Amino acid sequence: MTASSSNAGKNLSNIEYAITNKINIRLINIHIIRKTIPYKTVENLTKLVSTAAAYVVLTGAASIPSSPTR
């Protein structure tokens, strides 16, 4: 009983470690991207994406059903 519970604890700590690692890598990547790309470029890309989304909504291109009706 104790062997399996300690094993489960070990697995949990491994999972926690993996998740923490992944989050840290994400944060480092975001930091590198922020440092590399000038802020203005990021701002312009954000505006472009939101404008494109608004255009899609207005033109009704998003009215295509995502799943077929039964």
HUFEN-V93538 format. One line per field, one symbol per residue. ss: DSSP state (@ for helix, = for strand, . for the rest). burial: b if it has 9 or more other C-alpha atoms within 8 Angstrom, else e. A space follows every 10 residues. Layout:
ss=???
burial=???
This chain:
ss=.@@@@@@@@@ @@@@@@@@@@ @@@@@@@@@@ @@@@@@..@@ @@@@@@@@@@ @@@@@@@@@. @@@.......
burial=eeeeeeeeee eeeeeeeeee eeeeeeeeee eeebeeeeee ebeeeeeeee eeeeebbeee eeeeeeeeee
